[in-house]
Amino acid sequence: KLGGRGIPELLTACYDSSGKPDGTYGPINPVVNTTWEYLGTFFKEVAGVFPDPYLHLGGDEVSFSCWESNPVIQQWMKDHGYTDYSKVEQYHETTLLDLVARLNKQYIVWQEIFDNGLEVLPNTVIDVWKKGWEDEMKRVTASGLHAILSTCWYLNDISYGADWTKYYQCDPQNFNGTKEEQELVVGGHCCLWGEFVDSTNFLTRRGIPAEPPDGPSFCTTEWNGITPPS
């Protein structure tokens, strides 16, 4: 979204039923050159700043509706003889994976990329996050791809009582796979989305007086005016 505000053409402009822009934006527009000029520069900088061997490229919950309404993408589809808008997603992911591979980085994508039947390179790592993960891990590894598991470790999924114990009870290799398939499991991946997490819990522990910007809330660590020793 931030990139889209600075470079409006980076995101796909959505159109209403009368064929006019409705003022909203959808996913990245992968069929224009400016998108790849921007992403090339962006990921080159990312690769230079972060030494990690893997980049998580996302790919989950992509809606096609805005692509379907956009006349530029409609024309691209017509020029290529496509009728299925999953081809736009395929083009985006394939081009993005090639871009990242040229930077000598490996990559992780959400399971939707695999579930939607998109072609991926053999060294792609699939991040499984949905319920029914045992069957999904089986399908991913049976196809010869590496996998990591997120389903068990959504740290923002707060429940009553001691909810931390379940994190130790989940084994990402605990699915009905062969030894070879289970060895394709790279490990686990913790997720922490911010909808239900109060960042003041972290700030006050560091001695920084803080409170939520949208009103009072509960903090397990209360600010008492005393800065803890460094």
N, C-alpha and C positions, 0 to 999 in steps of 0.2 A: 504494500500500500504506500509506503513512504517513497519507494522508487517511482511508483505511478504518479505521485503528486509532482515530483520533480521532472519526470519525463512522461507526460500524459499518454503518449502513444505506446508506452510500455504495456499498459493494461488494455484489455479489449473493451471498447465502448459498447454498451448495450443499447439496442434499439427497440422501440415499441412496435405495436402491430401496424401502425401507419407508416413505418419505415423511417421514423425520426429518432435521433438520440434521446434517451429518456433521462440522461444525467447520471446514470449509474455505470459502474465498471465491473467487469468479471475477471477471469483469470488473465495471465499474461497472454499477449497476442504473439504467437510464435511464427506468424507468416510474414512479418515485416523485418527487414534487415536491421533496423535500429534496435530491436529487441536483443539480437545476438551481439551487436556491437557493445551494448551496455553490459550484458551478462558476461561477455568475454573479459571486459575490463574489471567487472566486479569480482568474478571468481579468481582472476589472476591475483587481485589484491588479497582475497581471502586465503589463497594458497600460500602467499608470501608471508602473511601474518601468523597463520596457525600451522604448526608443524604436523598436526594430526594426519595420519594416513588416509582417514575416511572423511567424506563430506556427506551429510544427510540431505538429500535433495527433495524430500517430501513426496508429493504426488497423491495425497489422500483427499477424498471428498471433493473432487473436481466436478463442478456442474457444467454441462455443455450448453445450457440455455442461452447464455450471452454470446457464445461463439455462433450458435445457430441463428441469432438475430442480426449479426454483424455483416454488412454487405461486403467488406473486404475479405472476410473469411469465407463467406458464401461463394465469392468469385474464385478464391483459391481452391475450394472444394470442386467447383465446376471445372476449373482448368486441369485438375488432376484426375477427374473422372470419379470422384468419391461421393458417396451419399451418407456414409456412416461417420458421424462426427468424432467417433473414437479415433479416427485417423489423424485428427488434429492433435489429440493427446499423444498418439504414437509418434508423430513428427516432432512434437515438443520434447518428449522424453528422449528419443533417440539422438536428437541434435544436442541436447543438454549433456547426455552421458558421454557423447563423443568429445564435447568441449572440455569436460572435467578430466577425461582420460588423457587428453593432450597436456594437461597440467601435472601428470603423473600422480593423480589422486585416485583412490578407490571410492566407491560410493555406496550409500544405503538409500533405499526407497521404501515407502510404506507399501503394505501388502496389496493395496488396490491396483498398483501397477502390474503385479503378477496376476491378480484375480481377473483383471480386464483383458488378459491375454496379450498384453503389449510385449513386443520383442525386447529383450534385454541382453546385455553382454554376459558371458559366462561367469565373470567375477563379480556380478551384482549381488549385494546382500539385501535380502528382503526382511523388512521390519514388520513382524506380526503383532497386531495390537487389538484385534477384535476377539469377542467371545468365541468359543469353539476352537481355541488356538491349537489344540492337539491335532485336529484333522488338518488344519492349515499348515502346521509345521511339517506334517507328513507329506502333503502335496508339494510344498516348496522344495523340501530336501529330496523327494523322489524325482523331481525334475533336474536334480544335480546342482541346484543353487544353494548358496549359504544363507543362513537365517539367523536372526536375533529375535528375542521375544520381549515384548513390552506389556502384554496384557496383564500380567500379574503385578506390575510395579507402577501403577498410577498413584503417585504419592499424594495427589490432591483428592483422591477418592476417600474422603473422611467418613468413618463409621464410628458407632458408639463402642466404647471400651478399648481394649488393647488390640488395635487393628494392625500393629506392626508384626504380629506373629505370622500372619499369612504370607508375608513377604519371604519368610524363610522356609515356607512349606512348598514353594513352587520350584520345580526343576524343569528348565526349558528342554531337557532331553527326555522328559517323561511322556513320550508319545509312542504309538505303535509303529516304530520305524526300525529298519535294519541297523546294525552297528555302523555301517558306512553312512547311512542317512543321518544318524544321530551325531556322527562326527562332523557333519556339515553345520552344526549349530555353533555359532561363534560365541554366544552368551546371551546376556540379558541387557535390557535398556530401561532405565528409570525415566518416567515422565512426570513433570510437575507443571500443570497448567495453572494459570493465575486467577481463574474465576473465584475460587473459594479459599485462596491462600492470602493471608495478610502479611505483607512484606515487613510490617513493623516488628513482627516476631524476630526477624533477623537483625533489623536495625537497632532495636533497643538492647539486644545482647551485646552490641558493640559500643554501647554507651551513647548512642545517638538518640536524642528525644524526637519521637516521630509518632504520627497517628494517621489513620486512613484519610485520604483527601475527601471522601464522601460522607464523613460523619463518624461518630464514636463506634468503636468495635472492641472485641475482646482480644487481649494479648496475654499469652502465657507468661511473658516476662514484662513486668511493669517498670516504667521509667520512674526512678526514685531520686533523680537529681545527682546521683553519685556515679562518677565515671569509674568503671572497673579498671583495675591495674592492667597495664600492657604486658 
